[in-house]
Amino acid sequence: MTIKTQFPLIYSRGGQLPTLLKERILILDGAMGTMIQQYKFSEADYRGLPENQRFVNHPVDLKGNNELLVLTQPKTIQLIHEQYLEAGADIIETNTFGATSVAQEDYKMAPLSKELNLAAAKLARAACDQFTSVDKPRFVAGAIGPTPKTASISPDVNDPAARNVTFDILKVAYREQIEALFEGGVDLFLVETIFDTLNAKAALFALDEFFETSGEKLPVMISGTVTDASGRILSGQTVAAFWNSLRHINPLTFGLNCALGAALMRPYISELARICNVAIACYPNAGLPNPMSDTGFDETPDVTSTLMDEFARDGLVNIVGGCCGTTPEHIRAIAKAVKQRKPRPFYRDQREMLEANNE
């Protein structure tokens, strides 16, 4: 099935991506949180002490607020970006997964959302620019996470109508994040780890508003997460329903990340590859969680890269990378494994499909 595009693919930034996706399989970076964990930062480190006294009297613990590290440990965050770029990543994500005001409420840092996103984008931009060359451009993806709240599911089993966040609150928070990421220099936006499609729609609505009011248009990647063997995201949709509810966005890519690991993700990526008329992105965890492992996950780079190579060999993907538990070594192995593989063919509209068939 092919669907005619709603808008022309003319981008203010990231304009090379549609062409590159048809030339080769692109590499997304790996886990930021996994890498941060290796540093074993203390509460004082998260606050930036002793050099940075700004958060010395903050009233709640900040350890675990990885997004804050763009202000208190910026050299470390930039170094992690550089390690993934050195490993072969074409696209790196900003350290902003939980940088919305909604997510930062947990640390009483909601007012810092704009500053966090702007600083994160600038760090990723600086790292990316160091590695960009004419024959291998690198791109910064503004990471937009789902927040810890859900607009579709009640937090109270005794009150199905209860909600701890609304669509409008999410939209405003996402719009603030989007504007700061754009100002910081991202090339595209990545709405990722979607477990509630209504949350994602708030982010995508905010993006659409931003594109319309600013006159800018950047590529958008959409990535959901299947939470168990049912093949559904947490809010209940199958991957086919998930695609059909968001395909009007006309994203650059659609796909899955996190969750089950590549082996168990295979049937759902296969389903998306069968029905989507856009590029497919897949960046799974390094297998299933194991608290006894150094990274929290068991899969070695050899195992993960072999699985991703099988996806590529069978023509299922256009972008591959890693999520929780993956490291620069995983990304290096994945990049090497898929280097000679051809990207999955995709046709965004009927005209493009006919032209390809006549070549």
Residue pairs with C-beta under 8 A, 6 or more apart in sequence:
1 275
1 277
2 277
2 347
2 348
2 349
2 350
2 353
3 247
3 277
3 348
3 349
4 349
4 350
5 250
5 348
5 349
6 248
6 250
7 217
7 250
9 18
9 348
10 217
11 17
11 217
11 218
11 219
12 216
12 217
12 218
13 186
13 187
13 188
13 216
13 218
14 139
14 187
14 188
14 218
14 219
14 252
16 137
17 26
17 139
17 187
17 188
17 219
17 252
18 219
18 252
20 26
20 90
20 137
21 252
21 253
21 279
21 318
21 319
21 343
21 346
22 343
22 345
22 346
23 343
24 342
24 343
25 312
25 317
25 318
25 319
25 320
25 338
25 341
25 342
25 343
26 90
26 91
26 318
26 319
26 320
26 343
27 88
27 89
27 90
27 91
27 319
27 320
27 321
27 331
27 334
27 335
27 338
28 89
28 90
28 91
28 92
28 93
28 141
28 281
28 283
28 319
28 320
28 321
28 322
29 81
29 84
29 85
29 89
29 91
29 92
29 93
29 321
29 322
29 331
30 84
30 89
30 283
30 321
30 322
30 323
30 326
30 327
30 328
30 330
30 331
31 322
31 323
31 324
31 325
31 326
31 327
32 66
32 77
32 80
32 93
32 95
32 97
33 66
33 97
33 324
34 295
34 296
34 297
34 324
34 325
34 326
34 327
35 80
35 83
35 327
35 328
36 66
36 69
36 76
36 80
37 295
37 296
39 45
39 73
39 76
41 63
41 69
41 73
42 63
43 61
43 62
43 63
44 50
45 72
45 73
46 62
46 63
46 64
46 65
46 68
46 69
46 72
46 73
47 55
47 56
47 58
47 62
47 72
48 54
48 55
48 71
48 72
48 73
49 56
52 71
52 72
54 71
55 62
55 68
55 72
58 108
58 109
59 108
60 107
60 108
62 68
62 107
62 109
65 98
65 104
65 106
65 107
65 109
66 95
66 97
66 98
67 95
67 96
67 97
67 98
67 99
67 103
67 104
67 116
67 120
68 107
68 109
68 112
68 116
69 76
69 77
69 95
70 77
70 95
70 116
70 119
70 120
70 123
71 112
71 115
71 116
71 119
74 119
74 123
77 95
77 120
77 123
78 123
78 124
78 126
78 127
81 92
81 123
81 124
81 127
81 128
82 127
82 130
82 131
83 328
84 92
84 328
84 331
85 92
85 127
85 128
85 130
85 131
85 138
86 131
86 328
87 328
87 329
87 331
87 332
87 335
88 331
88 332
88 335
88 336
89 138
89 321
89 331
89 335
90 136
90 137
90 138
90 139
91 138
91 139
91 140
91 141
91 188
91 319
91 321
92 124
92 127
92 128
92 138
92 139
92 140
92 141
93 124
93 140
93 141
93 142
93 143
93 190
93 192
94 117
94 120
94 121
94 123
94 124
94 140
94 141
94 142
94 143
94 181
94 184
94 186
95 120
95 123
95 124
95 143
96 116
96 117
96 120
96 121
96 142
96 143
96 144
96 145
96 177
96 181
97 143
97 144
97 145
97 192
97 193
98 104
98 145
98 147
98 148
99 113
99 116
99 117
99 120
99 145
99 177
100 113
100 144
100 145
100 147
100 173
100 174
100 176
100 177
101 110
101 111
101 113
101 173
101 176
102 110
102 147
102 148
102 149
102 165
102 169
102 170
102 173
103 145
103 147
103 148
104 110
104 112
104 113
104 116
106 148
109 116
113 173
113 176
113 177
113 180
114 176
114 177
114 179
114 180
115 180
116 180
117 142
117 176
117 177
117 180
117 181
117 184
118 180
118 181
118 183
118 184
119 184
120 181
120 184
121 140
121 142
121 180
121 181
121 182
121 183
121 184
121 185
121 186
122 184
122 185
124 140
124 184
124 186
125 140
125 184
125 185
125 186
128 138
128 139
128 140
129 138
131 138
132 138
139 187
139 188
140 185
140 186
140 187
140 188
141 186
141 187
141 188
141 189
141 190
141 221
142 177
142 178
142 181
142 182
142 184
142 186
142 188
142 189
142 190
143 190
143 192
144 174
144 177
144 178
144 181
144 189
144 190
144 191
144 192
144 203
145 192
145 193
146 192
146 193
146 194
146 195
146 196
146 199
146 200
147 165
147 170
147 173
147 199
149 164
149 165
149 170
149 199
150 164
150 165
150 195
150 196
150 198
150 199
150 234
150 235
151 163
151 165
151 166
151 167
151 170
151 196
151 198
151 199
151 202
152 196
152 197
152 198
152 199
152 235
153 196
153 234
153 235
154 160
154 161
154 162
154 163
155 162
155 163
155 164
156 162
167 198
167 201
167 202
170 199
170 202
170 203
171 202
171 203
171 205
171 206
171 209
172 206
174 202
174 203
174 206
174 207
175 206
175 209
175 210
178 189
178 203
178 206
178 207
178 210
179 210
181 189
182 210
182 214
182 216
182 218
186 218
187 218
187 219
188 218
188 219
188 220
188 221
188 252
189 207
189 218
189 219
189 220
189 221
190 220
190 221
190 223
191 200
191 203
191 204
191 207
191 220
191 221
191 222
191 223
192 221
192 222
192 223
192 257
193 223
193 224
193 225
193 257
193 258
193 323
194 200
194 222
194 223
194 224
194 225
194 233
194 242
195 224
195 225
195 227
195 233
195 234
195 235
196 233
196 234
196 235
197 224
197 233
197 235
197 237
197 242
197 245
197 246
198 235
200 222
200 224
200 246
201 245
201 246
204 220
204 222
204 246
204 249
207 220
208 249
210 216
211 217
211 218
219 251
219 252
220 249
220 251
220 252
221 251
221 252
221 253
221 254
221 255
221 281
221 319
222 246
222 249
222 251
222 253
222 254
222 255
223 253
223 254
223 255
223 256
223 257
223 281
223 283
224 233
224 239
224 242
224 255
224 256
224 257
225 233
225 234
225 256
225 257
225 258
225 259
226 232
226 233
226 239
226 256
226 259
226 260
226 265
226 268
227 233
227 234
227 259
228 260
229 260
229 264
231 238
231 239
231 267
231 268
232 238
232 239
233 239
233 242
237 245
239 256
239 268
239 271
239 272
240 271
240 275
243 254
243 272
243 275
243 276
246 254
247 254
247 276
247 277
247 278
250 278
250 348
251 278
252 278
252 279
253 278
253 279
253 280
253 281
253 318
253 319
254 272
254 276
254 278
254 279
254 280
254 281
255 269
255 272
255 280
255 281
255 282
255 283
255 317
255 319
256 265
256 268
256 269
256 272
256 282
256 284
257 281
257 282
257 283
257 284
257 323
258 283
258 284
258 285
258 323
258 324
259 265
259 284
259 285
260 284
260 285
260 288
261 284
261 285
261 286
261 287
261 288
261 297
261 299
262 282
262 284
262 287
262 304
262 307
262 308
262 311
263 287
263 307
264 288
265 282
265 284
266 307
266 310
266 311
269 280
269 282
269 311
269 316
269 317
270 314
270 316
272 280
273 280
273 315
273 316
273 317
273 344
276 346
277 346
277 347
277 348
277 349
278 346
278 348
279 318
279 319
279 343
279 344
279 346
280 316
280 317
280 318
280 319
280 344
280 346
281 317
281 318
281 319
281 320
281 321
282 308
282 311
282 316
282 317
282 319
282 320
282 321
283 319
283 320
283 321
283 322
283 323
283 326
284 304
284 307
284 322
284 323
285 297
285 299
285 322
285 323
285 324
285 325
285 326
286 295
286 297
286 298
286 299
286 300
286 303
286 304
286 322
286 324
286 325
286 326
286 330
287 297
287 298
287 299
287 303
287 304
287 325
288 297
288 298
289 296
289 297
289 324
289 325
290 296
290 297
290 298
293 325
295 325
295 327
296 324
296 325
297 324
297 325
297 326
298 325
299 325
299 330
301 327
301 329
301 330
301 332
301 333
301 334
302 333
304 322
304 326
304 330
304 333
304 334
305 330
305 333
305 334
305 336
305 337
306 337
308 317
308 320
308 334
308 337
308 338
309 334
309 337
309 338
309 341
311 317
311 320
312 320
312 337
312 338
312 341
313 341
315 342
315 344
315 345
316 344
317 343
317 344
318 343
318 344
318 346
320 334
320 338
321 331
321 334
322 330
322 331
322 334
345 356
347 353
347 356
